[in-house]
């Protein structure tokens, strides 16, 4: 009988943000799969969990997926975790999930920490509907073009980016949207250094230029007012 694939959410910064169910599953499975060995090992070590491990990332996804599938086809149970937060979402692992479903392997989500929902609810923007845009292009010209396409978007837009690109992203939003739309930057969520910034992109761009910040963040862009003039 085939095993089970567990998709286990882990803390996005604060070690206390893990569920009892997640800890139990990590202790019971036969194999834990993580993205980066350093981060995955640190997490398991922190909770006193000693398990066989395997890495699955953008560099080895095809080979690792087959290895993990073989383990489950032999009856083994596997937990996949992200470096932080919910696995598969904006992270490697979707191919593994798709192949497991095709093979009739049971896939079980273990919910928990995520930066998406905390950032949305603290933004103050309408969230009945929202657009998760995720990561934009690392190339400025293409990134600006992607932002231009959002000028008529009436829903709140959620953007993610590498920690070292905060200033560049806010600069480009300021260039495209000016003072017309507010943004919210949820910085270092769940950590003692957590800060939530609200304002226009030009305002926050000037602030971040003066006050350098390095850390994880989620940026939310206010949607265009339905009654606003379209350019």
GUROBA-144088 format. One line per 5 residues: number of its first residue (from 1); their letters; for each residue x, y, z of N, C-alpha, C. Coordinates in Angstrom, 1 decimal, decimal comma, always signed. Layout:
NUM> a> X/Y/Z/X/Y/Z/X/Y/Z  ...
***
This chain:
1> xxxxx> +0,8/-1,2/+0,0/+0,0/+0,0/+0,0/+0,9/+1,2/+0,0  +0,5/+2,2/-0,8/+1,3/+3,5/-0,9/+1,3/+4,3/+0,4  +2,3/+5,0/+0,6/+2,4/+5,9/+1,8/+1,6/+7,2/+1,6  +2,0/+8,2/+2,4/+1,3/+9,4/+2,4/+2,2/+10,6/+2,3  +1,8/+11,6/+1,6/+2,6/+12,8/+1,5/+2,0/+13,9/+2,3
6> xxxxx> +2,7/+14,4/+3,3/+2,2/+15,5/+4,2/+2,8/+16,8/+3,8  +2,0/+17,8/+3,6/+2,5/+19,2/+3,3/+2,4/+20,0/+4,6  +3,6/+20,1/+5,3/+3,6/+20,7/+6,6/+4,0/+22,1/+6,7  +3,2/+23,0/+7,2/+3,5/+24,4/+7,3/+4,4/+24,6/+8,6  +5,4/+25,4/+8,4/+6,4/+25,7/+9,5/+6,4/+27,2/+9,8
11> xxxxx> +7,0/+27,6/+10,9/+7,0/+29,0/+11,2/+7,7/+29,9/+10,2  +7,2/+31,1/+10,1/+7,8/+32,1/+9,1/+8,9/+32,9/+9,8  +9,1/+32,7/+11,1/+10,1/+33,5/+11,9/+10,1/+33,1/+13,3  +8,9/+33,1/+13,9/+8,7/+32,9/+15,3/+8,6/+31,4/+15,6  +9,5/+30,8/+16,3/+9,5/+29,3/+16,6/+8,2/+28,9/+17,2
16> xxxxx> +7,5/+29,7/+17,9/+6,3/+29,3/+18,6/+5,1/+29,1/+17,7  +5,2/+29,5/+16,4/+4,1/+29,4/+15,5/+4,1/+28,1/+14,7  +4,1/+27,0/+15,4/+4,0/+25,7/+14,8/+2,9/+24,9/+15,5  +2,1/+24,2/+14,8/+1,0/+23,5/+15,4/+1,4/+22,2/+16,1  +0,7/+21,7/+17,0/+0,9/+20,4/+17,7/+0,8/+19,3/+16,6
21> xxxxx> -0,1/+19,5/+15,7/-0,3/+18,4/+14,7/+1,0/+18,4/+13,8  +1,5/+19,5/+13,4/+2,7/+19,6/+12,6/+3,9/+18,9/+13,3  +4,1/+19,1/+14,6/+5,1/+18,5/+15,3/+5,0/+17,0/+15,4  +3,7/+16,6/+15,6/+3,5/+15,1/+15,6/+3,8/+14,4/+14,3  +3,3/+15,1/+13,2/+3,6/+14,5/+11,9/+5,1/+14,4/+11,6
26> xxxxx> +5,8/+15,5/+11,9/+7,2/+15,5/+11,6/+8,0/+14,4/+12,4  +7,4/+14,1/+13,6/+8,0/+13,0/+14,4/+7,7/+11,6/+13,9  +6,5/+11,5/+13,3/+6,0/+10,2/+12,9/+6,4/+9,7/+11,5  +6,7/+10,7/+10,6/+6,9/+10,3/+9,2/+8,3/+9,6/+9,0  +8,4/+8,9/+7,9/+9,7/+8,1/+7,7/+10,8/+9,0/+7,1
31> xxxxx> +10,3/+10,1/+6,4/+11,3/+11,0/+5,7/+10,8/+12,4/+5,8  +11,7/+13,4/+6,0/+11,4/+14,8/+5,9/+12,1/+15,4/+4,8  +11,3/+16,1/+3,9/+11,9/+16,7/+2,7/+11,9/+18,3/+2,9  +13,1/+18,9/+2,8/+13,1/+20,3/+2,9/+13,8/+20,9/+1,7  +13,7/+22,3/+1,6/+14,2/+23,0/+0,4/+15,7/+23,2/+0,5
36> xxxxx> +16,2/+23,8/+1,6/+17,6/+24,0/+1,8/+18,0/+23,3/+3,1  +19,1/+22,5/+2,9/+19,6/+21,7/+4,1/+19,8/+22,5/+5,3  +20,4/+23,6/+5,2/+20,8/+24,4/+6,4/+19,5/+24,8/+7,2  +18,5/+25,4/+6,5/+17,3/+25,8/+7,1/+16,5/+24,6/+7,7  +16,4/+23,6/+6,9/+15,6/+22,4/+7,3/+16,2/+21,7/+8,5
41> xxxxx> +17,5/+21,6/+8,5/+18,2/+20,9/+9,6/+18,1/+21,8/+10,9  +18,1/+23,1/+10,7/+18,0/+24,0/+11,9/+16,6/+23,8/+12,5  +15,6/+23,7/+11,7/+14,2/+23,6/+12,2/+14,1/+22,3/+12,9  +14,5/+21,2/+12,3/+14,3/+19,9/+13,0/+15,1/+19,9/+14,3  +16,3/+20,4/+14,3/+17,1/+20,4/+15,5/+16,5/+21,2/+16,6
46> xxxxx> +15,9/+22,3/+16,2/+15,2/+23,2/+17,2/+14,1/+22,4/+18,0  +13,4/+21,6/+17,3/+12,3/+20,9/+17,9/+12,7/+19,5/+18,3  +14,0/+19,2/+18,3/+14,5/+17,9/+18,8/+14,0/+16,7/+17,9  +13,9/+16,9/+16,6/+13,4/+15,9/+15,7/+14,5/+15,3/+14,9  +14,7/+14,0/+15,0/+15,8/+13,4/+14,2/+15,2/+12,4/+13,2
51> xxxxx> +15,3/+12,7/+12,0/+14,7/+11,9/+10,9/+15,6/+11,9/+9,7  +15,4/+10,8/+8,9/+16,1/+10,8/+7,6/+15,6/+12,0/+6,8  +16,4/+12,6/+6,0/+16,0/+13,8/+5,3/+16,4/+13,7/+3,8  +15,8/+14,5/+3,0/+16,0/+14,6/+1,6/+15,8/+16,1/+1,2  +16,6/+16,6/+0,3/+16,3/+18,0/-0,2/+15,6/+18,0/-1,5
56> xxxxx> +14,7/+19,0/-1,7/+14,0/+19,1/-3,0/+14,0/+20,7/-3,3  +14,7/+21,1/-4,3/+14,7/+22,5/-4,6/+14,8/+22,6/-6,2  +14,9/+23,9/-6,6/+14,8/+24,1/-8,0/+15,9/+23,5/-8,8  +17,0/+23,1/-8,1/+18,2/+22,6/-8,8/+18,1/+21,0/-9,0  +17,3/+20,4/-8,1/+17,3/+18,9/-8,2/+15,9/+18,4/-8,2
61> xxxxx> +14,9/+19,2/-8,6/+13,5/+18,8/-8,4/+13,1/+17,6/-9,2  +13,6/+17,4/-10,4/+13,2/+16,2/-11,1/+13,7/+14,9/-10,5  +15,0/+14,9/-10,2/+15,5/+13,6/-9,6/+15,0/+13,4/-8,2  +14,9/+14,4/-7,4/+14,4/+14,3/-6,0/+13,0/+13,9/-6,0  +12,2/+14,4/-6,9/+10,7/+14,0/-7,0/+10,6/+12,5/-7,2
66> xxxxx> +11,4/+11,9/-8,1/+11,3/+10,5/-8,3/+11,7/+9,7/-7,2  +12,8/+10,1/-6,5/+13,3/+9,4/-5,3/+12,2/+9,4/-4,2  +11,6/+10,5/-4,0/+10,6/+10,6/-2,9/+9,3/+9,8/-3,3  +8,9/+9,8/-4,6/+7,8/+9,0/-5,0/+8,1/+7,5/-4,8  +9,3/+7,1/-5,1/+9,6/+5,7/-4,9/+9,5/+5,3/-3,5
71> xxxxx> +9,9/+6,2/-2,6/+9,8/+6,0/-1,1/+8,3/+5,8/-0,7  +7,4/+6,6/-1,3/+6,0/+6,5/-0,9/+5,4/+5,3/-1,6  +5,8/+5,0/-2,8/+5,2/+3,8/-3,5/+5,5/+2,5/-2,7  +6,6/+2,6/-1,9/+7,0/+1,4/-1,1/+6,3/+1,4/+0,3  +5,4/+2,4/+0,5/+4,7/+2,5/+1,7/+5,2/+3,5/+2,7
76> xxxxx> +6,2/+4,2/+2,4/+6,8/+5,2/+3,3/+6,0/+6,5/+3,4  +6,0/+7,1/+4,5/+5,3/+8,4/+4,7/+6,3/+9,5/+4,7  +6,0/+10,6/+4,0/+6,9/+11,7/+3,7/+6,3/+13,1/+4,1  +7,0/+13,9/+4,8/+6,6/+15,3/+5,1/+7,5/+16,2/+4,3  +6,9/+17,2/+3,6/+7,6/+18,2/+2,9/+7,4/+19,5/+3,6
81> xxxxx> +8,5/+20,2/+3,9/+8,4/+21,5/+4,5/+9,1/+22,6/+3,7  +8,7/+23,8/+3,9/+9,4/+24,9/+3,2/+10,5/+25,5/+4,1  +11,3/+26,4/+3,6/+12,3/+27,0/+4,5/+11,5/+27,8/+5,5  +10,4/+28,3/+5,2/+9,5/+29,1/+6,1/+8,1/+29,1/+5,6  +7,1/+28,9/+6,4/+5,7/+29,0/+6,0/+5,2/+27,7/+5,4
86> xxxxx> +4,3/+27,9/+4,4/+3,6/+26,8/+3,8/+4,3/+26,3/+2,6  +4,6/+25,0/+2,5/+5,3/+24,5/+1,4/+4,5/+24,5/+0,1  +5,2/+24,4/-1,0/+4,6/+24,3/-2,4/+4,2/+25,7/-2,8  +3,6/+26,5/-1,9/+3,1/+27,9/-2,3/+4,3/+28,8/-2,5  +4,6/+29,1/-3,8/+5,7/+30,0/-4,2/+7,0/+29,3/-3,8
91> xxxxx> +7,0/+27,9/-3,8/+8,2/+27,1/-3,4/+8,2/+25,9/-4,3  +9,3/+25,2/-4,4/+9,3/+23,9/-5,1/+8,4/+22,9/-4,5  +8,0/+21,9/-5,2/+7,2/+20,8/-4,6/+5,9/+20,6/-5,4  +5,5/+21,5/-6,3/+4,2/+21,3/-7,0/+4,3/+20,0/-7,9  +5,4/+19,8/-8,5/+5,6/+18,6/-9,4/+5,4/+17,4/-8,6
96> xxxxx> +6,0/+17,3/-7,4/+5,8/+16,2/-6,5/+4,4/+16,0/-6,1  +3,6/+17,0/-5,8/+2,2/+16,9/-5,4/+1,4/+16,4/-6,6  +1,7/+16,9/-7,8/+0,9/+16,5/-9,0/+1,2/+15,0/-9,3  +2,4/+14,6/-9,2/+2,8/+13,2/-9,5/+2,2/+12,3/-8,5  +2,2/+12,7/-7,2/+1,6/+11,9/-6,1/+0,1/+11,7/-6,4
101> xxxxx> -0,6/+12,8/-6,8/-2,0/+12,7/-7,1/-2,3/+11,7/-8,2  -1,5/+11,8/-9,3/-1,6/+11,0/-10,4/-1,4/+9,5/-10,1  -0,6/+9,2/-9,1/-0,3/+7,9/-8,7/-1,2/+7,3/-7,6  -2,1/+8,2/-7,2/-3,1/+7,7/-6,2/-2,5/+7,8/-4,8  -1,5/+8,5/-4,6/-0,9/+8,6/-3,3/-1,7/+9,7/-2,5
106> xxxxx> -2,0/+9,4/-1,2/-2,7/+10,3/-0,4/-1,9/+11,6/-0,1  -2,4/+12,8/-0,3/-1,7/+14,0/+0,0/-2,5/+14,7/+1,1  -1,8/+15,1/+2,2/-2,5/+15,7/+3,3/-1,9/+17,0/+3,7  -2,7/+18,1/+3,6/-2,1/+19,4/+4,0/-2,2/+19,6/+5,5  -1,1/+20,1/+6,1/-1,1/+20,4/+7,5/-0,9/+21,9/+7,6
111> xxxxx> -2,0/+22,6/+7,8/-2,0/+24,1/+7,8/-1,2/+24,7/+9,0  -0,8/+25,9/+8,8/-0,1/+26,6/+9,8/+0,3/+28,0/+9,4  +1,5/+28,4/+9,8/+2,0/+29,7/+9,5/+2,1/+30,1/+8,0  +1,7/+31,3/+7,7/+1,8/+31,8/+6,3/+2,0/+33,3/+6,5  +2,8/+33,9/+5,6/+2,9/+35,4/+5,6/+1,7/+36,1/+4,9
116> xxxxx> +1,1/+35,3/+4,1/+0,0/+35,9/+3,2/-1,2/+36,5/+4,0  -1,8/+35,7/+4,8/-3,0/+36,1/+5,5/-2,7/+37,2/+6,6  -1,6/+37,1/+7,4/-1,3/+38,1/+8,3/-1,1/+39,5/+7,6  -0,4/+39,4/+6,5/-0,2/+40,7/+5,8/-1,5/+41,3/+5,3  -2,3/+40,5/+4,8/-3,6/+40,9/+4,2/-4,5/+41,6/+5,3
121> xxxxx> -4,6/+40,9/+6,5/-5,5/+41,4/+7,5/-4,9/+42,7/+8,2  -3,6/+42,9/+8,2/-3,0/+44,0/+8,8/-2,9/+45,2/+7,9  -3,2/+45,0/+6,6/-3,0/+46,1/+5,6/-4,1/+47,2/+5,7  -5,3/+46,8/+6,1/-6,4/+47,7/+6,2/-7,0/+47,9/+4,8  -6,5/+47,2/+3,8/-7,1/+47,3/+2,5/-8,3/+46,3/+2,3
126> xxxxx> -9,2/+46,5/+1,4/-10,3/+45,6/+1,2/-9,7/+44,2/+0,8  -10,2/+43,1/+1,4/-9,6/+41,8/+1,1/-10,7/+40,8/+0,8  -11,9/+41,3/+0,6/-13,0/+40,3/+0,1/-12,5/+39,6/-1,1  -11,8/+40,4/-2,0/-11,2/+39,8/-3,2/-9,7/+40,4/-3,2  -8,8/+39,5/-3,6/-7,4/+40,0/-3,7/-6,7/+39,2/-4,8
131> xxxxx> -5,6/+39,8/-5,3/-4,8/+39,2/-6,3/-3,5/+38,8/-5,8  -3,1/+37,6/-5,8/-1,7/+37,2/-5,3/-0,9/+37,2/-6,6  -0,1/+38,2/-6,7/+0,8/+38,3/-7,9/+2,2/+37,7/-7,6  +2,5/+37,5/-6,3/+3,8/+36,9/-6,0/+5,0/+37,6/-6,4  +6,0/+37,0/-6,9/+7,3/+37,6/-7,3/+7,2/+38,2/-8,7
136> xxxxx> +7,7/+39,4/-8,8/+7,8/+40,0/-10,1/+9,2/+39,7/-10,7  +9,4/+40,2/-11,9/+10,7/+39,9/-12,5/+11,8/+40,6/-11,8  +13,0/+40,0/-11,6/+14,2/+40,6/-11,0/+14,8/+41,7/-11,9  +14,4/+41,8/-13,2/+14,9/+42,8/-14,1/+14,0/+44,0/-14,1  +14,6/+45,2/-13,9/+13,8/+46,4/-13,6/+12,8/+46,7/-14,8
141> xxxxx> +13,3/+46,6/-16,0/+12,4/+47,0/-17,1/+11,2/+46,1/-17,2  +11,4/+44,8/-17,0/+10,3/+43,9/-17,0/+9,4/+44,1/-15,8  +10,0/+44,4/-14,7/+9,2/+44,6/-13,4/+8,3/+45,8/-13,6  +8,8/+46,9/-14,1/+8,0/+48,1/-14,3/+6,9/+47,8/-15,3  +7,1/+47,0/-16,3/+6,1/+46,7/-17,3/+5,0/+45,8/-16,6
146> xxxxx> +5,4/+44,9/-15,7/+4,4/+44,1/-14,9/+3,6/+45,0/-14,0  +4,2/+46,0/-13,4/+3,4/+46,9/-12,5/+2,5/+47,8/-13,4  +2,9/+48,2/-14,6/+2,0/+48,9/-15,4/+0,7/+48,2/-15,7  +0,8/+46,9/-15,8/-0,4/+46,1/-16,1/-1,4/+46,1/-15,0  -0,9/+46,5/-13,8/-1,8/+46,4/-12,6/-2,5/+47,8/-12,3
151> xxxxx> -2,3/+48,7/-13,2/-2,8/+50,1/-12,9/-4,3/+50,1/-12,8  -5,0/+49,2/-13,6/-6,4/+49,2/-13,5/-7,0/+48,1/-12,6  -6,1/+47,4/-11,9/-6,6/+46,4/-11,0/-7,3/+47,0/-9,8  -8,5/+46,6/-9,5/-9,3/+47,1/-8,4/-9,2/+46,3/-7,2  -8,6/+45,1/-7,3/-8,4/+44,3/-6,1/-7,1/+44,7/-5,4
156> xxxxx> -7,0/+44,4/-4,1/-5,7/+44,5/-3,4/-4,7/+43,5/-4,0  -3,5/+43,9/-4,3/-2,5/+43,1/-4,9/-1,4/+42,7/-3,9  -1,1/+41,4/-3,8/-0,1/+41,0/-2,9/+1,2/+40,7/-3,7  +2,3/+41,3/-3,3/+3,6/+41,1/-3,9/+4,6/+40,5/-2,9  +5,5/+39,7/-3,4/+6,6/+39,2/-2,6/+7,9/+39,4/-3,3
161> xxxxx> +9,0/+39,5/-2,6/+10,3/+39,8/-3,2/+11,4/+39,4/-2,2  +12,6/+39,3/-2,8/+13,7/+38,9/-2,0/+14,0/+40,1/-1,0  +14,5/+39,8/+0,2/+14,7/+40,8/+1,3/+15,5/+42,0/+0,8  +16,5/+41,7/-0,1/+17,4/+42,8/-0,5/+16,8/+43,7/-1,6  +15,6/+43,4/-2,0/+15,0/+44,2/-3,1/+13,9/+45,1/-2,7
166> xxxxx> +13,7/+45,3/-1,4/+12,7/+46,2/-0,9/+12,7/+47,6/-1,5  +13,8/+48,2/-1,4/+13,9/+49,6/-1,9/+13,7/+49,7/-3,4  +14,2/+48,7/-4,1/+14,0/+48,7/-5,6/+12,6/+48,6/-6,0  +11,9/+47,7/-5,3/+10,5/+47,4/-5,6/+9,6/+48,6/-5,2  +9,8/+49,2/-4,1/+9,0/+50,4/-3,7/+9,3/+51,6/-4,6
171> xxxxx> +10,6/+51,7/-5,0/+11,0/+52,7/-6,0/+10,2/+52,6/-7,3  +10,1/+51,4/-7,8/+9,4/+51,2/-9,1/+7,9/+51,4/-8,9  +7,3/+51,0/-7,8/+5,9/+51,2/-7,5/+5,6/+52,7/-7,5  +6,5/+53,5/-6,9/+6,4/+54,9/-6,8/+6,4/+55,5/-8,2  +7,3/+55,0/-9,0/+7,4/+55,5/-10,4/+6,1/+55,2/-11,2
176> xxxxx> +5,5/+54,1/-11,0/+4,4/+53,7/-11,8/+3,1/+54,3/-11,3  +2,9/+54,3/-9,9/+1,6/+54,7/-9,3/+1,7/+56,1/-8,7  +2,8/+56,6/-8,4/+2,9/+57,9/-7,7/+2,2/+57,9/-6,4  +1,5/+59,0/-6,1/+0,8/+59,2/-4,9/-0,6/+58,6/-4,9  -1,0/+58,1/-6,1/-2,4/+57,7/-6,3/-2,9/+56,5/-5,5
181> xxxxx> -1,9/+55,6/-5,1/-2,3/+54,4/-4,5/-1,5/+54,2/-3,2  -2,1/+53,7/-2,2/-1,4/+53,4/-1,0/-0,8/+52,0/-1,0  +0,3/+51,8/-0,3/+0,9/+50,5/-0,1/+1,0/+50,1/+1,4  +1,2/+48,9/+1,7/+1,4/+48,4/+3,0/+2,6/+47,4/+2,9  +3,6/+47,6/+3,7/+4,8/+46,7/+3,8/+4,8/+46,0/+5,1
186> xxxxx> +4,5/+44,8/+5,1/+4,5/+44,0/+6,4/+5,9/+43,3/+6,5  +6,7/+43,9/+7,4/+8,1/+43,6/+7,5/+8,4/+42,7/+8,7  +9,2/+41,6/+8,5/+9,6/+40,7/+9,6/+8,4/+40,2/+10,4  +7,4/+39,7/+9,7/+6,2/+39,3/+10,4/+6,5/+38,2/+11,4  +5,9/+38,3/+12,6/+6,0/+37,3/+13,8/+7,3/+37,5/+14,6
191> xxxxx> +8,2/+38,3/+14,1/+9,5/+38,4/+14,8/+9,5/+39,7/+15,7  +10,4/+39,7/+16,7/+10,5/+40,9/+17,6/+10,7/+42,2/+16,8  +11,3/+42,1/+15,6/+11,6/+43,2/+14,7/+10,4/+43,6/+13,8  +9,3/+42,9/+13,9/+8,1/+43,1/+13,1/+7,7/+44,6/+13,0  +7,5/+45,1/+11,8/+7,0/+46,5/+11,6/+6,0/+46,5/+10,5
196> xxxxx> +4,9/+47,3/+10,6/+4,0/+47,4/+9,5/+4,0/+48,8/+9,1  +4,3/+49,1/+7,8/+4,3/+50,4/+7,2/+3,2/+50,7/+6,3  +2,5/+51,8/+6,5/+1,4/+52,2/+5,6/+1,8/+53,6/+5,0  +1,4/+53,8/+3,7/+1,6/+55,1/+3,1/+1,6/+55,0/+1,6  +2,0/+56,1/+1,0/+2,1/+56,0/-0,5/+3,5/+55,5/-0,8
201> xxxxx> +3,7/+55,0/-2,0/+5,0/+54,5/-2,4/+6,1/+55,5/-2,3  +5,9/+56,8/-2,8/+6,9/+57,8/-2,7/+7,3/+58,0/-1,3  +6,4/+58,1/-0,4/+6,7/+58,3/+1,1/+7,5/+57,2/+1,6  +7,1/+56,0/+1,4/+7,9/+54,9/+2,0/+9,2/+54,7/+1,3  +9,3/+55,0/+0,0/+10,6/+54,9/-0,7/+11,6/+55,8/+0,0
206> xxxxx> +11,2/+57,1/+0,3/+12,1/+58,0/+0,9/+12,5/+57,5/+2,3  +11,6/+56,9/+3,0/+11,9/+56,4/+4,3/+12,8/+55,2/+4,3  +12,6/+54,3/+3,4/+13,5/+53,1/+3,3/+14,9/+53,5/+2,8  +15,0/+54,5/+2,0/+16,3/+55,0/+1,6/+17,1/+55,5/+2,8  +16,4/+56,1/+3,7/+17,1/+56,7/+4,9/+17,3/+55,6/+6,0
211> xxxxx> +16,4/+54,7/+6,1/+16,4/+53,7/+7,2/+16,5/+52,3/+6,6  +17,7/+51,9/+6,3/+17,9/+50,6/+5,6/+17,4/+49,5/+6,5  +16,6/+48,6/+5,8/+16,0/+47,4/+6,5/+16,3/+46,2/+5,7  +16,8/+45,1/+6,4/+17,0/+43,9/+5,8/+16,2/+42,8/+6,5  +15,3/+42,2/+5,7/+14,5/+41,1/+6,3/+13,4/+40,7/+5,4
216> xxxxx> +12,6/+39,7/+5,7/+11,6/+39,3/+4,9/+10,4/+40,3/+4,9  +9,7/+40,4/+3,8/+8,6/+41,3/+3,8/+7,5/+40,8/+2,8  +6,3/+41,3/+3,0/+5,2/+41,1/+2,0/+4,7/+42,6/+1,7  +4,5/+42,9/+0,4/+4,0/+44,2/+0,1/+2,6/+44,1/-0,5  +1,7/+44,9/+0,0/+0,4/+45,0/-0,6/+0,1/+46,3/-1,2
221> xxxxx> -0,5/+46,2/-2,4/-0,8/+47,4/-3,2/-2,3/+47,6/-3,2  -2,7/+48,8/-2,8/-4,2/+49,1/-2,8/-4,7/+49,0/-4,2  -5,9/+48,5/-4,4/-6,5/+48,5/-5,7/-7,0/+49,8/-6,1  -7,2/+50,0/-7,4/-7,7/+51,3/-7,9/-9,2/+51,4/-7,5  -9,5/+52,6/-7,1/-10,9/+52,8/-6,7/-11,8/+52,6/-8,0
226> xxxxx> -12,9/+51,9/-7,8/-13,8/+51,7/-9,0/-14,2/+53,0/-9,7  -14,3/+54,1/-9,0/-14,7/+55,3/-9,6/-13,6/+56,2/-10,1  -12,3/+55,7/-10,0/-11,1/+56,5/-10,4/-11,1/+56,6/-11,9  -10,5/+57,7/-12,4/-10,3/+57,9/-13,8/-9,2/+57,0/-14,3  -9,5/+56,3/-15,4/-8,5/+55,4/-16,0/-7,6/+56,1/-17,0
231> x> -6,3/+55,9/-16,9/-5,4/+56,6/-17,8/-5,1/+55,7/-19,0
***
